[in-house]
Amino acid sequence: MTLMKKIAVIAFLCVLTLGVTAILGWEVIQHRIALNEQAPDLIRIHQSADDFPFRTLDGKVERLSEMRGKVVFVDLWGTWCIQCVAEMPAVQKLYNHYRNDPNVAFLIISRLDSPATVRAFAQRHGYDLPFYTMDDGDIPVSMQLHQFPATFLYARDGSLAARHTAAANWSAPRVTAFIDGLINEPERR
């Protein structure tokens, strides 16, 4: 291959890469614009919840059952998922709202990402959410909704209180009202 052909191939690959990056970046921007309006419709359910393990970014195994007594916000996401990335600023805002509330826990659980990938993503975007990872085999059948992000809210008694698929504006007032309602709800025995 001549030098000119090599240069042409390299230039084509660079333009192609920039084009794909621009398209994906535009999709994230479009999702973020749409999220400004779309708060999730959370309908209160009372469903027994399956326990499951997840890992801290340092590899320590924890379980959902250890969070009993708190309202738990679980977001199954991935750095590879455009909708997941698009909703992350709203998830960060919701976390900031409850950051110091001992009655609420956040589990932002990535699947198919390594701890190093999650750390790099968080650092690059300035997120300080409580990130975790999970193996696909550890996701209970009841949580396999076949769409990401998939978000679950658990009541203080450990029951599943709501679930939502797709990106949403988690910082909307109706979300905080729903969580506040769960915090103040008497525990069912």
Rosetta constraint file for C-alpha pairs under 8 A:
AtomPair CA 1 CA 5 HARMONIC 6.21 0.50
AtomPair CA 1 CA 6 HARMONIC 6.57 0.50
AtomPair CA 2 CA 6 HARMONIC 6.33 0.50
AtomPair CA 3 CA 7 HARMONIC 6.19 0.50
AtomPair CA 4 CA 8 HARMONIC 6.08 0.50
AtomPair CA 5 CA 9 HARMONIC 6.12 0.50
AtomPair CA 6 CA 10 HARMONIC 6.12 0.50
AtomPair CA 7 CA 11 HARMONIC 6.00 0.50
AtomPair CA 8 CA 12 HARMONIC 6.07 0.50
AtomPair CA 9 CA 13 HARMONIC 6.19 0.50
AtomPair CA 10 CA 14 HARMONIC 6.19 0.50
AtomPair CA 11 CA 15 HARMONIC 6.22 0.50
AtomPair CA 12 CA 16 HARMONIC 6.07 0.50
AtomPair CA 13 CA 17 HARMONIC 6.04 0.50
AtomPair CA 14 CA 18 HARMONIC 6.14 0.50
AtomPair CA 15 CA 19 HARMONIC 6.03 0.50
AtomPair CA 16 CA 20 HARMONIC 6.23 0.50
AtomPair CA 17 CA 21 HARMONIC 6.12 0.50
AtomPair CA 18 CA 22 HARMONIC 6.00 0.50
AtomPair CA 19 CA 23 HARMONIC 6.16 0.50
AtomPair CA 20 CA 24 HARMONIC 6.15 0.50
AtomPair CA 21 CA 25 HARMONIC 5.96 0.50
AtomPair CA 22 CA 26 HARMONIC 6.03 0.50
AtomPair CA 23 CA 27 HARMONIC 6.24 0.50
AtomPair CA 24 CA 28 HARMONIC 6.38 0.50
AtomPair CA 24 CA 82 HARMONIC 7.75 0.50
AtomPair CA 25 CA 29 HARMONIC 6.32 0.50
AtomPair CA 26 CA 30 HARMONIC 6.10 0.50
AtomPair CA 27 CA 31 HARMONIC 6.15 0.50
AtomPair CA 27 CA 82 HARMONIC 7.31 0.50
AtomPair CA 28 CA 32 HARMONIC 6.17 0.50
AtomPair CA 28 CA 82 HARMONIC 5.96 0.50
AtomPair CA 28 CA 83 HARMONIC 7.12 0.50
AtomPair CA 28 CA 85 HARMONIC 7.21 0.50
AtomPair CA 28 CA 86 HARMONIC 5.36 0.50
AtomPair CA 29 CA 33 HARMONIC 6.23 0.50
AtomPair CA 29 CA 86 HARMONIC 7.30 0.50
AtomPair CA 30 CA 34 HARMONIC 6.25 0.50
AtomPair CA 31 CA 35 HARMONIC 6.07 0.50
AtomPair CA 31 CA 83 HARMONIC 6.63 0.50
AtomPair CA 31 CA 86 HARMONIC 5.77 0.50
AtomPair CA 31 CA 87 HARMONIC 7.85 0.50
AtomPair CA 31 CA 167 HARMONIC 7.96 0.50
AtomPair CA 32 CA 36 HARMONIC 6.57 0.50
AtomPair CA 32 CA 86 HARMONIC 5.25 0.50
AtomPair CA 32 CA 87 HARMONIC 6.70 0.50
AtomPair CA 33 CA 37 HARMONIC 7.78 0.50
AtomPair CA 34 CA 38 HARMONIC 6.63 0.50
AtomPair CA 35 CA 39 HARMONIC 7.29 0.50
AtomPair CA 35 CA 87 HARMONIC 7.08 0.50
AtomPair CA 35 CA 167 HARMONIC 7.21 0.50
AtomPair CA 35 CA 168 HARMONIC 5.57 0.50
AtomPair CA 35 CA 169 HARMONIC 5.09 0.50
AtomPair CA 36 CA 169 HARMONIC 6.16 0.50
AtomPair CA 37 CA 169 HARMONIC 7.16 0.50
AtomPair CA 38 CA 168 HARMONIC 5.78 0.50
AtomPair CA 38 CA 169 HARMONIC 5.57 0.50
AtomPair CA 39 CA 168 HARMONIC 5.60 0.50
AtomPair CA 39 CA 169 HARMONIC 4.65 0.50
AtomPair CA 39 CA 170 HARMONIC 6.33 0.50
AtomPair CA 39 CA 171 HARMONIC 7.86 0.50
AtomPair CA 39 CA 172 HARMONIC 5.73 0.50
AtomPair CA 39 CA 174 HARMONIC 7.26 0.50
AtomPair CA 39 CA 175 HARMONIC 7.33 0.50
AtomPair CA 40 CA 164 HARMONIC 7.15 0.50
AtomPair CA 40 CA 168 HARMONIC 5.66 0.50
AtomPair CA 40 CA 169 HARMONIC 6.72 0.50
AtomPair CA 40 CA 170 HARMONIC 7.13 0.50
AtomPair CA 40 CA 175 HARMONIC 7.40 0.50
AtomPair CA 41 CA 164 HARMONIC 7.98 0.50
AtomPair CA 42 CA 162 HARMONIC 6.04 0.50
AtomPair CA 42 CA 163 HARMONIC 7.22 0.50
AtomPair CA 42 CA 164 HARMONIC 7.36 0.50
AtomPair CA 42 CA 175 HARMONIC 7.62 0.50
AtomPair CA 42 CA 178 HARMONIC 7.46 0.50
AtomPair CA 43 CA 161 HARMONIC 7.92 0.50
AtomPair CA 43 CA 162 HARMONIC 6.03 0.50
AtomPair CA 44 CA 161 HARMONIC 5.39 0.50
AtomPair CA 44 CA 162 HARMONIC 5.61 0.50
AtomPair CA 45 CA 160 HARMONIC 6.83 0.50
AtomPair CA 45 CA 161 HARMONIC 4.84 0.50
AtomPair CA 45 CA 162 HARMONIC 5.85 0.50
AtomPair CA 46 CA 159 HARMONIC 6.14 0.50
AtomPair CA 46 CA 160 HARMONIC 6.01 0.50
AtomPair CA 46 CA 161 HARMONIC 5.59 0.50
AtomPair CA 47 CA 159 HARMONIC 5.50 0.50
AtomPair CA 47 CA 160 HARMONIC 5.06 0.50
AtomPair CA 47 CA 161 HARMONIC 6.87 0.50
AtomPair CA 48 CA 158 HARMONIC 7.52 0.50
AtomPair CA 48 CA 159 HARMONIC 4.82 0.50
AtomPair CA 48 CA 160 HARMONIC 6.05 0.50
AtomPair CA 49 CA 158 HARMONIC 6.69 0.50
AtomPair CA 49 CA 159 HARMONIC 5.17 0.50
AtomPair CA 49 CA 160 HARMONIC 5.40 0.50
AtomPair CA 50 CA 140 HARMONIC 6.48 0.50
AtomPair CA 50 CA 142 HARMONIC 7.38 0.50
AtomPair CA 51 CA 63 HARMONIC 6.75 0.50
AtomPair CA 51 CA 64 HARMONIC 5.58 0.50
AtomPair CA 51 CA 65 HARMONIC 5.84 0.50
AtomPair CA 51 CA 140 HARMONIC 7.78 0.50
AtomPair CA 52 CA 63 HARMONIC 5.54 0.50
AtomPair CA 52 CA 64 HARMONIC 5.76 0.50
AtomPair CA 52 CA 65 HARMONIC 7.70 0.50
AtomPair CA 52 CA 138 HARMONIC 6.36 0.50
AtomPair CA 52 CA 139 HARMONIC 6.78 0.50
AtomPair CA 52 CA 140 HARMONIC 6.78 0.50
AtomPair CA 53 CA 61 HARMONIC 6.39 0.50
AtomPair CA 53 CA 62 HARMONIC 5.58 0.50
AtomPair CA 53 CA 63 HARMONIC 4.38 0.50
AtomPair CA 53 CA 64 HARMONIC 6.65 0.50
AtomPair CA 53 CA 134 HARMONIC 7.37 0.50
AtomPair CA 53 CA 138 HARMONIC 6.51 0.50
AtomPair CA 54 CA 61 HARMONIC 5.71 0.50
AtomPair CA 54 CA 62 HARMONIC 5.52 0.50
AtomPair CA 54 CA 63 HARMONIC 6.16 0.50
AtomPair CA 54 CA 64 HARMONIC 7.97 0.50
AtomPair CA 54 CA 109 HARMONIC 7.49 0.50
AtomPair CA 54 CA 132 HARMONIC 6.59 0.50
AtomPair CA 54 CA 133 HARMONIC 5.94 0.50
AtomPair CA 54 CA 134 HARMONIC 4.91 0.50
AtomPair CA 54 CA 135 HARMONIC 7.72 0.50
AtomPair CA 54 CA 138 HARMONIC 7.78 0.50
AtomPair CA 55 CA 59 HARMONIC 5.32 0.50
AtomPair CA 55 CA 60 HARMONIC 5.32 0.50
AtomPair CA 55 CA 61 HARMONIC 4.54 0.50
AtomPair CA 55 CA 62 HARMONIC 6.02 0.50
AtomPair CA 55 CA 132 HARMONIC 5.43 0.50
AtomPair CA 55 CA 133 HARMONIC 5.24 0.50
AtomPair CA 55 CA 134 HARMONIC 6.17 0.50
AtomPair CA 56 CA 60 HARMONIC 5.22 0.50
AtomPair CA 56 CA 61 HARMONIC 6.61 0.50
AtomPair CA 56 CA 62 HARMONIC 7.49 0.50
AtomPair CA 56 CA 131 HARMONIC 7.04 0.50
AtomPair CA 56 CA 132 HARMONIC 4.75 0.50
AtomPair CA 56 CA 133 HARMONIC 6.57 0.50
AtomPair CA 57 CA 115 HARMONIC 5.00 0.50
AtomPair CA 57 CA 116 HARMONIC 7.83 0.50
AtomPair CA 57 CA 119 HARMONIC 7.75 0.50
AtomPair CA 57 CA 131 HARMONIC 6.97 0.50
AtomPair CA 57 CA 132 HARMONIC 5.64 0.50
AtomPair CA 57 CA 133 HARMONIC 6.81 0.50
AtomPair CA 58 CA 115 HARMONIC 7.55 0.50
AtomPair CA 62 CA 66 HARMONIC 7.33 0.50
AtomPair CA 63 CA 67 HARMONIC 7.63 0.50
AtomPair CA 64 CA 68 HARMONIC 7.54 0.50
AtomPair CA 65 CA 158 HARMONIC 7.07 0.50
AtomPair CA 67 CA 72 HARMONIC 7.12 0.50
AtomPair CA 67 CA 105 HARMONIC 7.34 0.50
AtomPair CA 67 CA 158 HARMONIC 7.78 0.50
AtomPair CA 68 CA 156 HARMONIC 5.76 0.50
AtomPair CA 68 CA 157 HARMONIC 6.08 0.50
AtomPair CA 68 CA 158 HARMONIC 5.33 0.50
AtomPair CA 69 CA 103 HARMONIC 7.30 0.50
AtomPair CA 69 CA 155 HARMONIC 7.91 0.50
AtomPair CA 69 CA 156 HARMONIC 4.30 0.50
AtomPair CA 69 CA 157 HARMONIC 5.97 0.50
AtomPair CA 69 CA 158 HARMONIC 7.25 0.50
AtomPair CA 70 CA 102 HARMONIC 7.55 0.50
AtomPair CA 70 CA 103 HARMONIC 4.71 0.50
AtomPair CA 70 CA 104 HARMONIC 5.20 0.50
AtomPair CA 70 CA 105 HARMONIC 6.46 0.50
AtomPair CA 70 CA 155 HARMONIC 6.86 0.50
AtomPair CA 70 CA 156 HARMONIC 4.47 0.50
AtomPair CA 70 CA 157 HARMONIC 7.76 0.50
AtomPair CA 70 CA 183 HARMONIC 7.53 0.50
AtomPair CA 71 CA 103 HARMONIC 6.12 0.50
AtomPair CA 71 CA 104 HARMONIC 4.72 0.50
AtomPair CA 71 CA 105 HARMONIC 6.24 0.50
AtomPair CA 71 CA 153 HARMONIC 7.08 0.50
AtomPair CA 71 CA 154 HARMONIC 5.55 0.50
AtomPair CA 71 CA 155 HARMONIC 4.88 0.50
AtomPair CA 71 CA 156 HARMONIC 4.93 0.50
AtomPair CA 71 CA 179 HARMONIC 7.27 0.50
AtomPair CA 71 CA 182 HARMONIC 6.62 0.50
AtomPair CA 71 CA 183 HARMONIC 6.33 0.50
AtomPair CA 72 CA 104 HARMONIC 5.79 0.50
AtomPair CA 72 CA 105 HARMONIC 4.77 0.50
AtomPair CA 72 CA 106 HARMONIC 5.77 0.50
AtomPair CA 72 CA 107 HARMONIC 7.31 0.50
AtomPair CA 72 CA 152 HARMONIC 7.98 0.50
AtomPair CA 72 CA 153 HARMONIC 5.63 0.50
AtomPair CA 72 CA 154 HARMONIC 4.98 0.50
AtomPair CA 72 CA 155 HARMONIC 6.80 0.50
AtomPair CA 72 CA 156 HARMONIC 7.64 0.50
AtomPair CA 73 CA 104 HARMONIC 7.64 0.50
AtomPair CA 73 CA 105 HARMONIC 6.26 0.50
AtomPair CA 73 CA 106 HARMONIC 4.82 0.50
AtomPair CA 73 CA 107 HARMONIC 6.10 0.50
AtomPair CA 73 CA 108 HARMONIC 7.95 0.50
AtomPair CA 73 CA 151 HARMONIC 7.32 0.50
AtomPair CA 73 CA 152 HARMONIC 6.02 0.50
AtomPair CA 73 CA 153 HARMONIC 4.79 0.50
AtomPair CA 73 CA 154 HARMONIC 6.67 0.50
AtomPair CA 74 CA 106 HARMONIC 6.09 0.50
AtomPair CA 74 CA 107 HARMONIC 4.73 0.50
AtomPair CA 74 CA 108 HARMONIC 5.86 0.50
AtomPair CA 74 CA 109 HARMONIC 7.09 0.50
AtomPair CA 74 CA 151 HARMONIC 5.58 0.50
AtomPair CA 74 CA 152 HARMONIC 5.05 0.50
AtomPair CA 74 CA 153 HARMONIC 6.25 0.50
AtomPair CA 75 CA 107 HARMONIC 6.36 0.50
AtomPair CA 75 CA 108 HARMONIC 4.88 0.50
AtomPair CA 75 CA 109 HARMONIC 5.90 0.50
AtomPair CA 75 CA 149 HARMONIC 6.75 0.50
AtomPair CA 75 CA 150 HARMONIC 5.92 0.50
AtomPair CA 75 CA 151 HARMONIC 4.40 0.50
AtomPair CA 75 CA 152 HARMONIC 6.46 0.50
AtomPair CA 76 CA 108 HARMONIC 6.44 0.50
AtomPair CA 76 CA 109 HARMONIC 5.00 0.50
AtomPair CA 76 CA 110 HARMONIC 5.83 0.50
AtomPair CA 76 CA 111 HARMONIC 6.98 0.50
AtomPair CA 76 CA 148 HARMONIC 6.89 0.50
AtomPair CA 76 CA 149 HARMONIC 5.61 0.50
AtomPair CA 76 CA 150 HARMONIC 5.20 0.50
AtomPair CA 76 CA 151 HARMONIC 6.17 0.50
AtomPair CA 77 CA 81 HARMONIC 7.05 0.50
AtomPair CA 77 CA 84 HARMONIC 5.57 0.50
AtomPair CA 77 CA 108 HARMONIC 7.37 0.50
AtomPair CA 77 CA 109 HARMONIC 6.25 0.50
AtomPair CA 77 CA 110 HARMONIC 4.97 0.50
AtomPair CA 77 CA 111 HARMONIC 6.41 0.50
AtomPair CA 77 CA 148 HARMONIC 5.98 0.50
AtomPair CA 77 CA 149 HARMONIC 4.83 0.50
AtomPair CA 77 CA 150 HARMONIC 6.87 0.50
AtomPair CA 78 CA 84 HARMONIC 6.38 0.50
AtomPair CA 78 CA 85 HARMONIC 7.64 0.50
AtomPair CA 78 CA 110 HARMONIC 4.95 0.50
AtomPair CA 78 CA 111 HARMONIC 5.75 0.50
AtomPair CA 78 CA 112 HARMONIC 6.80 0.50
AtomPair CA 78 CA 113 HARMONIC 6.54 0.50
AtomPair CA 78 CA 148 HARMONIC 7.96 0.50
AtomPair CA 78 CA 149 HARMONIC 7.71 0.50
AtomPair CA 79 CA 84 HARMONIC 7.13 0.50
AtomPair CA 79 CA 85 HARMONIC 6.37 0.50
AtomPair CA 79 CA 110 HARMONIC 7.60 0.50
AtomPair CA 79 CA 113 HARMONIC 7.05 0.50
AtomPair CA 79 CA 117 HARMONIC 7.88 0.50
AtomPair CA 79 CA 118 HARMONIC 7.20 0.50
AtomPair CA 79 CA 121 HARMONIC 7.19 0.50
AtomPair CA 80 CA 85 HARMONIC 7.96 0.50
AtomPair CA 81 CA 85 HARMONIC 6.29 0.50
AtomPair CA 81 CA 148 HARMONIC 7.14 0.50
AtomPair CA 81 CA 149 HARMONIC 7.68 0.50
AtomPair CA 82 CA 86 HARMONIC 6.10 0.50
AtomPair CA 83 CA 87 HARMONIC 6.28 0.50
AtomPair CA 83 CA 148 HARMONIC 7.35 0.50
AtomPair CA 83 CA 149 HARMONIC 6.76 0.50
AtomPair CA 83 CA 166 HARMONIC 6.74 0.50
AtomPair CA 83 CA 167 HARMONIC 5.26 0.50
AtomPair CA 84 CA 88 HARMONIC 6.37 0.50
AtomPair CA 84 CA 148 HARMONIC 6.75 0.50
AtomPair CA 84 CA 149 HARMONIC 5.26 0.50
AtomPair CA 84 CA 166 HARMONIC 7.83 0.50
AtomPair CA 84 CA 167 HARMONIC 6.22 0.50
AtomPair CA 86 CA 167 HARMONIC 7.15 0.50
AtomPair CA 87 CA 91 HARMONIC 6.40 0.50
AtomPair CA 87 CA 167 HARMONIC 5.48 0.50
AtomPair CA 87 CA 168 HARMONIC 6.03 0.50
AtomPair CA 87 CA 169 HARMONIC 6.57 0.50
AtomPair CA 87 CA 170 HARMONIC 7.64 0.50
AtomPair CA 88 CA 92 HARMONIC 6.10 0.50
AtomPair CA 89 CA 93 HARMONIC 6.29 0.50
AtomPair CA 90 CA 94 HARMONIC 6.26 0.50
AtomPair CA 90 CA 168 HARMONIC 7.85 0.50
AtomPair CA 90 CA 169 HARMONIC 5.56 0.50
AtomPair CA 90 CA 170 HARMONIC 5.18 0.50
AtomPair CA 90 CA 171 HARMONIC 5.07 0.50
AtomPair CA 91 CA 95 HARMONIC 6.13 0.50
AtomPair CA 91 CA 169 HARMONIC 7.67 0.50
AtomPair CA 91 CA 170 HARMONIC 5.51 0.50
AtomPair CA 91 CA 171 HARMONIC 6.53 0.50
AtomPair CA 92 CA 96 HARMONIC 6.08 0.50
AtomPair CA 92 CA 127 HARMONIC 6.80 0.50
AtomPair CA 92 CA 128 HARMONIC 7.66 0.50
AtomPair CA 92 CA 129 HARMONIC 6.39 0.50
AtomPair CA 93 CA 97 HARMONIC 6.31 0.50
AtomPair CA 93 CA 170 HARMONIC 7.79 0.50
AtomPair CA 93 CA 171 HARMONIC 5.64 0.50
AtomPair CA 94 CA 98 HARMONIC 6.61 0.50
AtomPair CA 94 CA 170 HARMONIC 6.17 0.50
AtomPair CA 94 CA 171 HARMONIC 4.78 0.50
AtomPair CA 94 CA 176 HARMONIC 7.61 0.50
AtomPair CA 95 CA 99 HARMONIC 5.45 0.50
AtomPair CA 95 CA 106 HARMONIC 7.17 0.50
AtomPair CA 95 CA 129 HARMONIC 6.98 0.50
AtomPair CA 98 CA 104 HARMONIC 6.64 0.50
AtomPair CA 103 CA 183 HARMONIC 6.61 0.50
AtomPair CA 104 CA 183 HARMONIC 7.73 0.50
AtomPair CA 106 CA 129 HARMONIC 7.83 0.50
AtomPair CA 106 CA 130 HARMONIC 6.42 0.50
AtomPair CA 107 CA 130 HARMONIC 6.12 0.50
AtomPair CA 107 CA 131 HARMONIC 6.47 0.50
AtomPair CA 107 CA 132 HARMONIC 6.73 0.50
AtomPair CA 108 CA 129 HARMONIC 7.09 0.50
AtomPair CA 108 CA 130 HARMONIC 6.05 0.50
AtomPair CA 108 CA 131 HARMONIC 4.80 0.50
AtomPair CA 108 CA 132 HARMONIC 5.92 0.50
AtomPair CA 109 CA 131 HARMONIC 5.90 0.50
AtomPair CA 109 CA 132 HARMONIC 4.56 0.50
AtomPair CA 109 CA 133 HARMONIC 4.97 0.50
AtomPair CA 109 CA 134 HARMONIC 6.37 0.50
AtomPair CA 110 CA 118 HARMONIC 7.48 0.50
AtomPair CA 110 CA 131 HARMONIC 7.37 0.50
AtomPair CA 110 CA 132 HARMONIC 6.12 0.50
AtomPair CA 110 CA 133 HARMONIC 4.66 0.50
AtomPair CA 110 CA 134 HARMONIC 6.27 0.50
AtomPair CA 111 CA 133 HARMONIC 5.84 0.50
AtomPair CA 111 CA 134 HARMONIC 5.35 0.50
AtomPair CA 111 CA 135 HARMONIC 6.23 0.50
AtomPair CA 111 CA 136 HARMONIC 6.60 0.50
AtomPair CA 112 CA 134 HARMONIC 7.83 0.50
AtomPair CA 112 CA 135 HARMONIC 7.26 0.50
AtomPair CA 112 CA 136 HARMONIC 7.64 0.50
AtomPair CA 113 CA 117 HARMONIC 5.99 0.50
AtomPair CA 113 CA 118 HARMONIC 6.52 0.50
AtomPair CA 113 CA 133 HARMONIC 7.18 0.50
AtomPair CA 114 CA 118 HARMONIC 6.41 0.50
AtomPair CA 114 CA 133 HARMONIC 7.32 0.50
AtomPair CA 115 CA 119 HARMONIC 6.09 0.50
AtomPair CA 115 CA 132 HARMONIC 7.64 0.50
AtomPair CA 115 CA 133 HARMONIC 6.78 0.50
AtomPair CA 116 CA 120 HARMONIC 6.12 0.50
AtomPair CA 117 CA 121 HARMONIC 6.13 0.50
AtomPair CA 118 CA 122 HARMONIC 6.12 0.50
AtomPair CA 118 CA 131 HARMONIC 7.44 0.50
AtomPair CA 119 CA 123 HARMONIC 6.09 0.50
AtomPair CA 120 CA 124 HARMONIC 5.95 0.50
AtomPair CA 121 CA 125 HARMONIC 6.26 0.50
AtomPair CA 122 CA 126 HARMONIC 5.73 0.50
AtomPair CA 122 CA 127 HARMONIC 4.77 0.50
AtomPair CA 122 CA 128 HARMONIC 6.75 0.50
AtomPair CA 122 CA 129 HARMONIC 7.97 0.50
AtomPair CA 123 CA 127 HARMONIC 6.41 0.50
AtomPair CA 134 CA 138 HARMONIC 6.69 0.50
AtomPair CA 134 CA 139 HARMONIC 7.53 0.50
AtomPair CA 135 CA 139 HARMONIC 7.11 0.50
AtomPair CA 139 CA 143 HARMONIC 6.38 0.50
AtomPair CA 139 CA 144 HARMONIC 6.75 0.50
AtomPair CA 140 CA 144 HARMONIC 6.67 0.50
AtomPair CA 143 CA 150 HARMONIC 7.98 0.50
AtomPair CA 145 CA 150 HARMONIC 7.03 0.50
AtomPair CA 145 CA 165 HARMONIC 7.47 0.50
AtomPair CA 147 CA 165 HARMONIC 6.25 0.50
AtomPair CA 147 CA 166 HARMONIC 6.77 0.50
AtomPair CA 148 CA 165 HARMONIC 6.33 0.50
AtomPair CA 148 CA 166 HARMONIC 5.80 0.50
AtomPair CA 148 CA 167 HARMONIC 7.83 0.50
AtomPair CA 149 CA 165 HARMONIC 5.85 0.50
AtomPair CA 149 CA 166 HARMONIC 5.19 0.50
AtomPair CA 149 CA 167 HARMONIC 6.16 0.50
AtomPair CA 150 CA 163 HARMONIC 7.37 0.50
AtomPair CA 150 CA 164 HARMONIC 5.87 0.50
AtomPair CA 150 CA 165 HARMONIC 4.47 0.50
AtomPair CA 150 CA 166 HARMONIC 6.37 0.50
AtomPair CA 151 CA 163 HARMONIC 5.59 0.50
AtomPair CA 151 CA 164 HARMONIC 5.14 0.50
AtomPair CA 151 CA 165 HARMONIC 6.22 0.50
AtomPair CA 152 CA 160 HARMONIC 7.20 0.50
AtomPair CA 152 CA 161 HARMONIC 7.60 0.50
AtomPair CA 152 CA 162 HARMONIC 5.77 0.50
AtomPair CA 152 CA 163 HARMONIC 4.40 0.50
AtomPair CA 152 CA 164 HARMONIC 6.51 0.50
AtomPair CA 153 CA 160 HARMONIC 6.17 0.50
AtomPair CA 153 CA 161 HARMONIC 5.42 0.50
AtomPair CA 153 CA 162 HARMONIC 5.11 0.50
AtomPair CA 153 CA 163 HARMONIC 6.29 0.50
AtomPair CA 154 CA 158 HARMONIC 5.86 0.50
AtomPair CA 154 CA 159 HARMONIC 5.54 0.50
AtomPair CA 154 CA 160 HARMONIC 4.48 0.50
AtomPair CA 154 CA 161 HARMONIC 5.00 0.50
AtomPair CA 154 CA 162 HARMONIC 7.03 0.50
AtomPair CA 155 CA 159 HARMONIC 5.46 0.50
AtomPair CA 155 CA 160 HARMONIC 6.30 0.50
AtomPair CA 155 CA 161 HARMONIC 5.62 0.50
AtomPair CA 155 CA 182 HARMONIC 5.90 0.50
AtomPair CA 155 CA 183 HARMONIC 7.65 0.50
AtomPair CA 156 CA 182 HARMONIC 7.27 0.50
AtomPair CA 156 CA 183 HARMONIC 7.15 0.50
AtomPair CA 156 CA 187 HARMONIC 6.46 0.50
AtomPair CA 157 CA 187 HARMONIC 5.49 0.50
AtomPair CA 157 CA 188 HARMONIC 6.29 0.50
AtomPair CA 157 CA 189 HARMONIC 7.52 0.50
AtomPair CA 170 CA 175 HARMONIC 6.15 0.50
AtomPair CA 171 CA 175 HARMONIC 6.61 0.50
AtomPair CA 171 CA 176 HARMONIC 7.22 0.50
AtomPair CA 172 CA 176 HARMONIC 6.90 0.50
AtomPair CA 173 CA 177 HARMONIC 6.11 0.50
AtomPair CA 174 CA 178 HARMONIC 6.11 0.50
AtomPair CA 175 CA 179 HARMONIC 6.25 0.50
AtomPair CA 176 CA 180 HARMONIC 5.91 0.50
AtomPair CA 177 CA 181 HARMONIC 6.08 0.50
AtomPair CA 178 CA 182 HARMONIC 6.42 0.50
AtomPair CA 179 CA 183 HARMONIC 6.23 0.50
AtomPair CA 180 CA 184 HARMONIC 6.27 0.50
AtomPair CA 181 CA 185 HARMONIC 5.95 0.50
